Amino acid sequence: MHVTPPYPLSIPRSPGAPAASYDGGFIAARDGARLFLNEWMPGGSREAATHVIVLVHGIGMHGAPYGAISQGFAERGIALLVPDLRSHGRSDGPPGCLACAATLTGDLDAIFDCAARRYPRRPLFVCGESMGGLIAAEYARRRADRLAGAILVAPAFRLHLRRFFGPLPIARFLVAGKIVIDTPALLEVATRVPEFNAAKRADPYATRAVRPHYLLRLGLWGLRWPRAGRALEIPLQIHYGRRDRIIDHRATRRVHASRDAGQRPSELHEWEDACHTLFWDEAAPRLVASICDWTLTHAPPM
C-alpha cells in the first residue's frame, strides 16, 4: 500500500484481489523544479489500467497518505497518481508557501504529460481534495482539452477563515510570522477519525504552518467561484460532507447550481454525517466507489 507514515487505511484489499502496486519518484517540472509523484496501479502493471486519475492533495498534505484509498481505485482498474505539490512533501520549494496559479498549472501540466506517457490512450481525470479541489477546478477550467472529467472532494471554494485567523492563530503569527494549520481545534473539527489526526501530527512531511499568502491566495482564487463554474465544459462530480466546518459548502452547491443552469453535466453528492476529510471517513469506501462508477461511466474503456 505504501501509506507513509501509517495513516489509517480507508479501503482494505478485498479477499482474493491483488494489492495495488506502488511506484514513487521525482519528475521535472517545466521550470526544472523536482516534483515527487506517488503512483498506484492495478494488477501489478500500468498496462492493466483502463483509466487514470491525478489527485491533488489538500492543505498541508502530500501524496503518500493517499495510499490509504488506492486499493479502491486499483480494484476497478484505475491508476491513481498523487503528486506532492511544489513546497509540499518531498517536492522542491520553500516550506509553508503556495505557488501562484500559473506555476501550479505548469506543474500539473508536467504531471499530466507524465501520465499520458505512462498510460497512452487512457482517459485522464483530475481530482482534488479540499485546497486541491480548488486547484483541480482551476486546472480543469484552464486545461479542459486534455481531461475527460473532474472530481472535486470538499473543494475549498470558500474557507471558514475565522478558524484560521482567530485570536490564537493571529497571536502565533505575530510571534513566528506563520499561521499554524494543524492546531487541535482545526484537526478535531476536520475529521471524525481520531487516528487520522494522530498520523498527521506524526507525519514529518506534513506542513505544520504556512505563510500568510498561502491562505490569502486560496481566498482570492475562491472569489472567482462559483461564477467560474459556468466555464467548466467537462463532466464534473462534486462531493462534500454535511458536517464540514473547514469549508463553506454553500459555495460548493452554488458551483453545482451554476453548472445546471448552463446545461452542463454535473453531479453533486452530500455525505450526511461526514466532516471534511472525506477520504478518511466512514463514508470513504462508498465515496471512492461513487468516484470509480462515475469515472468509468463518463469515459468507457478504450
N, C-alpha and C positions, 0 to 999 in steps of 0.2 A: 504493500500500500504506500509506503514511504510517506507517512504522516510525521513530519519532523518540525518541532518537537511533538510529543504524543498528545495531540488534540483528540477529544472523544470521537470515536468512529460513528458517523451518522448512518452509514449504509454498509452493513457487513456483506460478505460474499454469500451468495445463495448456494445451497447444497449442490455440489457437482459442477458448479460454474468455475471456469478458470479465473484466477486473480488478474486484475488489471496490471499490465506491465508498465514499469516506470522508466523514464529517461529524463535526465536533467543536465543542463549545461548552459554556457553563455553563447549568445548570438550578438552580432554587431548591429547597433542602431545606425541610422543613416548618417549620423554625425560622428560615428566611431565609438560612442559610449557602449559599454558592455551591459547587456540586459540578460538576467538569468531567466531561463524558461523551464518550467516544470511541465512534463508531458506524461499523460497516462493513456495507454492504448489498449484496445480489446484484443483478445485472442493471441496475445504474445507477439504481435507484429503490426506494423502500420497497414499492411495490406488487408487486414481484417476489418478495418474501419470503413464504414459507409458514409459517415458524416463527421464534421469537425466543429467543436465549439471552443472558441477562445474566450476565457473568462477573465474579467478584470476585477481584481480584489478590492476589498473595502478599505476604509480609512485605517491607517496604521498597520495593516496586514501585509502579507506577502503570499507567494503562490503555494508553498509546500503544504500548509494546513488543509488545502482543498483536496488532498488525497483522501480525506475523510468521506468525500462524496463520490470519488472517482469510480468506485465499483458499480454504482448505479448507472453510470453512463456506459462503462465498458460492457456490461451485460446486455446492453441494447445496441452495441456496435458503434458507439460514438466515442471518438477520441476527444480528450479534454486537455487543452493547453492553457496553462495559467502562468503568465509572466510575473516576475517581480517588477512593479513599476519603477521607473527611474527614482533614485533616492530612497527606495524601499528594499528590504530584504538584502539579497546579495548583489543587486544591481548597482551600477555606478551612480554617483550623485551625492550631494551633501545631505546628511540625515536631517529629518524634520522639515524638508522642503517638498513642494509640489511644483512640478514643471508647468510651464504655460501650455495652453491648449494646443498650439501649433507643434510644440515639441512632443507632447503626448500623442498627438495624431501621427506624427512621423514615427514614433516608437511603435505604435500599433501597426502602422504600415509594414514595418520591418518584421513584426511578429506574423502578420498575415502573409507576407511574402514567404517566410519560412514554412508556414502551414501549407501554403499552396505547393511548395516544392516537395514537402514530405508526403502530402496527400493529394496528388494531382487528380483533378476531375471530381473531387468530393465537394459537396455543398459546404460553405463556410458560414458559420453563425457567430455573432458577437453576443456575449452575455456579460452582465456586470452586477455586482452586489454593492448596495449602499453607495458610497462615493464612486465605486466602479460602475454602478448603474448609470450615474450621470455622465461619466466619461464614455461609457459604451453608447449611450444615447447620442452624445455629441459626435462620436465616431460614425455611427450609423447615419446621422444627418449629413456628414461630410463625404462618406465613402460608400454610399448605398450600392454603387455599381458592382462592388466586389462581394456583397453579402447576400445570403439567402434569407436572412431574418435577424431579428434582435430580441433578446430576452433580458428583461430588467427585473432584478430581485431587490425589493426595498430600495428603489432608486432615490438618491438624495437630491431630488428637485428642490425641496425645502428642508433645511435642518431646523430643529428646535434649538436655535443658537443660545438660548438662555442656559441650556445645560452646559455649554462650553464656556460661556462668558459670565458666569455667576461671580459673586464676591470672592470665593476661594480661588478659582482659576485666575481671576484678574490679579489677586494678590501674588500668586505664584509667578505670574507673568512679569510683574513689576520687579520681582527679585531675580528671576532667571532669564527673562527675555523670551520664554517659550510658554506655550499653553499645553498643560498636561491633558492627555486624552484617554488615559487608562486609569482614571480615578475610580475608587469603589462605587461612587454614585453613578458614574456613567456605565460601568461594566454591569452593575446589578440590574439596571433597567433595560439593558440591551438584550438580555437572554434569559431564558428560564432553564438553562443547563449550566449549573454551577461549575461543572468540570471544564467548560469552555473558558470561563474566566480564570481558573487556576492555570490552565495551559497557556493562555495569553500572557499572564503575568510572568510565567517562567520562560517565555519564548525570547531567546536572545536576538532574534531577527525582527521582532515586532517593534513598531515605533512607539515610544513612550510619550514623547512631547513633540509639538510641531511649532514652527514659526508662525506668527500671526497671519502672514499672507496665505498660508495653507488653507485655513478656514475661510478667509475673505475671498480667495479665488473660487472656492466652491460656492459661496453665497452669490458672487457675481455671475458665475456661469448659470446658476439656477434662475436668475432673473429672466432669461430668455424663454424659460419654460413656464407654463405649458404651451404658450403660443407656438413655440418651435415644433411641437408635436405634429402640427399640420404639415411640416416639411419632411416628415419621415414617410417615405414612399414604400418601404419594405414591410413585410409582415412583422407584427410586434406582439409579444406576450409580456404581461406585467404581473408581478406578484408582490403582495405586501402583507404584513401582519397587522391585524386589527389593533393589537395592544402595543404597537411600535411607539416608543416615546423618544426616539432619536430623530426620526424624520417625520415630517408632516404629510400624512398620506392623502390629505385633501388635494394637494398639488398633483400627486400621482393619479388620482381619479380624474382630475381635470385634463391631464395629458391624454388619458384614455378617451374622455368625452370629446376632446378636440379631434381625435382621430375618427371617432364615429361620425362626427359632424361632416368630416371630409370624405366619408365613404371609403376609408382605407381599412384593410384588415387589421383588427386589434382584438386582443383577448385579455381580460382582467380577472385575476384571482385574489380574493381576500381570504386569508387564513385566520379563522375566528379567534383562536386563543394564543396565537403566536406573537412573539416580540420582534426584535429587529434582526437578530442573527438567524435567519430562516434556514440556512444550511446546517446549523447546529440547533436543531429543534425537533420536537416530537413529529412535526409535520415534514421533516426533511425527506424521508422516503417517498411520500406522496408528492411532494414538490418536485423532486427530481424525476419521478415517473411522469408527471404532467409536462415537464420541460421536454423529456425524451419523446413522448407521444406527439407533442406539438411540432417538434423538430422534424420527426420522421414524416408527419403528415404534410408539412409545408414544403418539403424537398424530398420526394421519394428517392430511394437508392437508384443510382445510375447504372 
